[in-house]
Amino acid sequence: MKLARFSHRGAARWGLVAQDRVIPLDAVWPTLAQGLAQSPAALQAAAEQQGQRALHANEVQWLPVAESGSKILCVGLNYGRHVLEGGRDLPSHPSLFLRHLDSFVGHEQDIIRPACSTQFDFEGELAVVIGREGRHIPAERAMDHVAGYTCMGENSVRDFQKHTAQVTAGKNFDRSGALGPWIVTRDEAGAPEAMTLQTRLNGEVMQSAPVSDLIFPIPALIAYISTFTTLRAGDVIATGTPEGIGLRRTPPLFMKAGDVLEIDISGLGVLRSTVADEPTA
């Protein structure tokens, strides 16, 4: 099933997406994190009970599928050919950084190219959403902690990313990334190893790779991350971007106002964003 966050009449809510309808479930479980901790059977039963409250999809504005308080952990350099296109050695451990929620928008919302840079680059990624709390999770049991998967436009402001060895600035500009449209639960999404990720800019394929190409697969990432922090329902792990980023093209290709970015992952759907310039005073 598909679970989404959305805004309706100015209120942030969450619910189950069924074709062109959204069934709010926040009256049953106030937060998405609480819902993610439920079984698919419990979610389906609640949706049937709340079905009369369904909204049409065109009545809502999609929000990023993470909530305030959720950790958003991103993995860099996790596809072999992406490592090689940057002239680096293969990593021995996952490279991690954090993003805050303000740096993301939902599906069909504008992503913002900051006024201080022209190096706004695209990065499509598969993101894993946690549904069960855990610490020191062994890799062989890691998938039991996964609620589902979603698409991420992780995107980067490259010059700010490279100001120092720490990438935080270039990865956290307000509304520079996108997350959604929804979370597809693990029982419906299928094995991530069978998924294919494609990033399109204005309809042209920029990135395309099977998720099976990950250097550190999802169980290894969960095991490593849970060594140093408790993973809780609603936390998000972005698994990395494949080769084909704009920075490494000849000449470099960066996003500009009016461009349309699509992250398409098989079994999950398409996350679509339009680029807009940051308003200036």
C-alpha positions as CSV (number, residue, x, y, z in Angstrom):
1,M,0.0,0.0,0.0
2,K,1.0,3.6,-0.4
3,L,1.2,6.0,2.6
4,A,1.6,9.7,2.1
5,R,1.7,13.0,3.9
6,F,-0.3,15.8,2.5
7,S,-1.8,19.2,3.3
8,H,-5.6,19.8,3.2
9,R,-7.1,23.2,4.1
10,G,-3.9,24.3,5.7
11,A,-3.5,21.2,7.9
12,A,-0.7,18.7,7.6
13,R,-2.1,15.1,7.6
14,W,-1.3,11.6,6.4
15,G,-3.1,8.7,5.0
16,L,-3.4,5.9,2.5
17,V,-3.4,6.5,-1.2
18,A,-5.8,4.4,-3.2
19,Q,-5.8,5.3,-7.0
20,D,-7.1,8.9,-7.2
21,R,-8.2,9.1,-3.5
22,V,-6.4,9.7,-0.2
23,I,-8.0,8.2,2.9
24,P,-6.9,10.2,6.0
25,L,-5.7,8.0,8.9
26,D,-4.5,10.7,11.3
27,A,-7.7,10.2,13.3
28,V,-6.6,6.7,14.1
29,W,-2.8,7.3,14.5
30,P,-2.0,11.0,14.8
31,T,1.5,10.7,13.2
32,L,2.8,8.9,10.1
33,A,5.5,7.4,12.3
34,Q,2.8,5.7,14.4
35,G,1.2,4.4,11.2
36,L,4.4,3.1,9.9
37,A,4.8,0.9,13.0
38,Q,1.5,-0.8,12.2
39,S,1.0,-4.0,10.2
40,P,-0.3,-3.8,6.6
41,A,-3.5,-5.6,7.9
42,A,-4.1,-3.0,10.6
43,L,-3.5,-0.1,8.1
44,Q,-5.9,-1.7,5.6
45,A,-8.6,-2.2,8.3
46,A,-8.3,1.4,9.4
47,A,-8.6,2.6,5.8
48,E,-11.8,0.6,5.3
49,Q,-13.2,2.2,8.5
50,Q,-12.2,5.7,7.4
51,G,-13.1,5.3,3.7
52,Q,-16.0,7.7,3.9
53,R,-13.6,10.5,4.8
54,A,-11.6,10.0,1.6
55,L,-10.4,13.0,-0.3
56,H,-9.7,13.3,-4.1
57,A,-6.0,13.6,-4.8
58,N,-6.5,16.9,-6.6
59,E,-7.8,18.4,-3.2
60,V,-4.5,17.9,-1.5
61,Q,-0.9,19.2,-1.7
62,W,1.7,16.5,-1.3
63,L,4.2,16.9,1.6
64,P,7.6,15.2,2.0
65,V,7.1,11.8,3.5
66,A,9.0,12.6,6.7
67,E,8.0,14.3,9.8
68,S,9.6,16.8,12.2
69,G,11.8,14.7,14.6
70,S,12.6,12.0,12.0
71,K,16.2,11.5,11.2
72,I,17.1,11.8,7.5
73,L,20.4,10.0,6.9
74,C,22.0,10.1,3.5
75,V,24.7,7.8,2.1
76,G,27.2,9.2,-0.3
77,L,29.3,7.3,-2.9
78,N,27.3,4.1,-2.8
79,Y,27.3,3.2,-6.5
80,G,30.6,1.9,-7.9
81,R,30.5,3.8,-11.2
82,H,29.5,7.0,-9.4
83,V,32.6,6.6,-7.2
84,L,34.7,6.1,-10.3
85,E,33.3,9.1,-12.2
86,G,34.5,11.2,-9.3
87,G,38.0,9.7,-9.4
88,R,37.8,8.2,-5.9
89,D,38.6,4.9,-4.4
90,L,35.8,2.5,-3.4
91,P,34.9,3.2,0.3
92,S,35.5,0.8,3.1
93,H,32.7,2.1,5.2
94,P,29.5,4.0,4.3
95,S,29.9,7.8,3.9
96,L,27.1,9.5,5.8
97,F,25.6,13.0,6.2
98,L,22.4,14.4,7.6
99,R,19.7,16.5,6.0
100,H,17.0,18.4,7.7
101,L,13.3,18.3,6.8
102,D,13.2,22.0,5.6
103,S,15.5,21.0,2.8
104,F,12.7,18.9,1.2
105,V,9.4,19.5,-0.6
106,G,6.7,17.0,-1.6
107,H,5.7,15.7,-5.0
108,E,4.7,18.3,-7.6
109,Q,6.2,21.1,-5.5
110,D,8.9,23.5,-6.7
111,I,12.5,22.8,-5.7
112,I,14.4,26.0,-5.3
113,R,17.7,26.9,-6.9
114,P,19.4,29.2,-4.4
115,A,20.2,32.7,-5.6
116,C,23.8,32.4,-4.4
117,S,24.8,29.6,-6.8
118,T,24.3,28.3,-10.4
119,Q,25.6,24.8,-9.5
120,F,22.3,23.2,-8.6
121,D,22.7,19.5,-9.5
122,F,20.3,16.5,-9.7
123,E,20.6,13.3,-7.7
124,G,18.0,10.6,-7.8
125,E,18.0,8.1,-4.9
126,L,16.0,5.2,-3.4
127,A,15.1,6.0,0.2
128,V,14.3,3.4,2.9
129,V,11.8,4.3,5.6
130,I,12.1,2.6,9.0
131,G,9.0,1.1,10.6
132,R,10.4,-0.6,13.7
133,E,12.7,0.8,16.3
134,G,16.1,-0.8,16.8
135,R,19.7,-0.4,17.8
136,H,22.6,-2.7,17.0
137,I,20.5,-4.3,14.4
138,P,22.3,-7.3,12.7
139,A,22.3,-7.3,8.9
140,E,20.4,-10.6,8.7
141,R,17.5,-9.0,10.6
142,A,17.7,-5.5,9.2
143,M,14.8,-5.8,6.7
144,D,12.4,-6.6,9.5
145,H,12.9,-2.9,10.5
146,V,11.9,-1.5,7.1
147,A,8.4,-0.2,6.6
148,G,8.8,0.7,3.0
149,Y,10.5,2.7,0.3
150,T,10.2,6.1,-1.4
151,C,11.9,8.3,-4.0
152,M,14.3,11.1,-3.2
153,G,15.6,14.0,-5.3
154,E,18.6,14.5,-3.0
155,N,20.1,17.2,-5.2
156,S,23.1,19.3,-4.3
157,V,24.4,22.8,-4.5
158,R,27.9,21.7,-5.7
159,D,30.0,24.8,-4.9
160,F,28.8,25.0,-1.4
161,Q,29.2,21.3,-1.0
162,K,32.8,21.6,-1.8
163,H,33.6,24.7,0.4
164,T,35.1,22.3,3.0
165,A,35.4,18.6,3.6
166,Q,32.0,18.6,5.2
167,V,29.1,18.6,2.7
168,T,26.4,19.9,5.1
169,A,26.0,23.3,3.5
170,G,25.6,22.1,-0.1
171,K,23.1,19.4,1.0
172,N,20.7,21.5,3.2
173,F,19.5,24.5,1.3
174,D,15.8,25.1,2.0
175,R,13.5,23.3,-0.4
176,S,16.4,22.0,-2.6
177,G,15.4,18.4,-2.4
178,A,12.2,16.4,-2.8
179,L,10.9,13.3,-1.0
180,G,7.9,11.2,-2.1
181,P,5.3,11.0,-3.6
182,W,4.5,8.3,-1.0
183,I,5.9,5.4,0.8
184,V,5.2,2.0,-0.7
185,T,5.1,-0.6,2.0
186,R,7.7,-3.4,1.9
187,D,5.1,-6.1,1.3
188,E,3.9,-4.4,-1.9
189,A,7.2,-2.8,-3.2
190,G,9.0,-6.1,-3.6
191,A,12.8,-6.6,-3.2
192,P,14.8,-3.4,-3.6
193,E,17.5,-5.4,-5.5
194,A,15.0,-5.9,-8.3
195,M,14.3,-2.1,-8.6
196,T,15.7,0.2,-11.2
197,L,16.3,3.9,-10.6
198,Q,16.1,6.5,-13.4
199,T,16.5,10.3,-13.2
200,R,15.2,12.4,-16.0
201,L,15.7,16.1,-16.6
202,N,13.2,17.6,-19.0
203,G,12.4,14.1,-20.2
204,E,16.0,13.1,-21.0
205,V,17.5,10.2,-19.0
206,M,20.4,11.5,-16.8
207,Q,20.9,8.6,-14.4
208,S,19.9,4.9,-14.8
209,A,21.0,2.0,-12.6
210,P,19.7,-1.1,-10.9
211,V,19.5,-0.8,-7.1
212,S,21.4,-4.1,-7.0
213,D,24.6,-2.0,-7.9
214,L,24.8,-0.6,-4.4
215,I,28.2,-1.0,-2.8
216,F,26.6,-1.2,0.7
217,P,23.2,-2.8,0.4
218,I,20.3,-1.8,2.6
219,P,20.9,-4.5,5.3
220,A,24.5,-3.4,5.7
221,L,23.5,0.3,5.9
222,I,20.9,-0.4,8.6
223,A,23.4,-2.5,10.6
224,Y,26.1,0.2,10.3
225,I,23.9,3.2,11.1
226,S,22.1,1.5,14.0
227,T,25.5,0.9,15.6
228,F,25.8,4.6,16.5
229,T,22.1,5.7,16.6
230,T,18.7,4.3,17.4
231,L,16.6,3.9,14.3
232,R,12.9,4.7,14.9
233,A,9.7,4.5,12.9
234,G,9.7,7.4,10.3
235,D,13.5,7.7,10.0
236,V,14.7,7.8,6.4
237,I,17.9,6.4,4.9
238,A,18.8,7.6,1.4
239,T,20.9,5.0,-0.2
240,G,23.0,7.0,-2.6
241,T,22.9,8.2,-6.2
242,P,24.3,6.5,-9.4
243,E,26.6,7.9,-12.0
244,G,25.5,10.6,-14.4
245,I,25.3,13.7,-12.1
246,G,25.5,17.0,-13.8
247,L,28.9,18.0,-12.2
248,R,30.7,15.1,-14.0
249,R,29.3,15.8,-17.5
250,T,31.2,17.6,-20.2
251,P,30.3,20.4,-20.1
252,P,28.8,20.3,-16.6
253,L,25.0,20.4,-16.6
254,F,23.2,22.1,-13.8
255,M,19.5,22.7,-13.2
256,K,17.8,26.1,-14.0
257,A,14.4,27.6,-13.4
258,G,11.7,25.9,-15.4
259,D,13.5,22.5,-15.6
260,V,11.4,19.4,-14.7
261,L,13.1,16.7,-12.6
262,E,11.7,13.2,-12.4
263,I,12.9,10.4,-10.1
264,D,11.4,7.1,-11.4
265,I,11.9,3.9,-9.4
266,S,10.2,0.7,-10.5
267,G,7.5,-0.3,-8.1
268,L,7.4,3.0,-6.3
269,G,6.3,5.6,-8.9
270,V,7.6,9.0,-10.1
271,L,8.6,11.9,-8.0
272,R,8.2,15.1,-10.0
273,S,9.6,18.6,-9.3
274,T,9.9,21.8,-11.2
275,V,12.9,24.0,-10.6
276,A,12.3,27.6,-9.5
277,D,14.7,30.4,-8.7
278,E,14.9,31.6,-5.1
279,P,13.1,34.9,-4.8
280,T,15.4,37.9,-4.2
281,A,14.6,41.1,-2.3
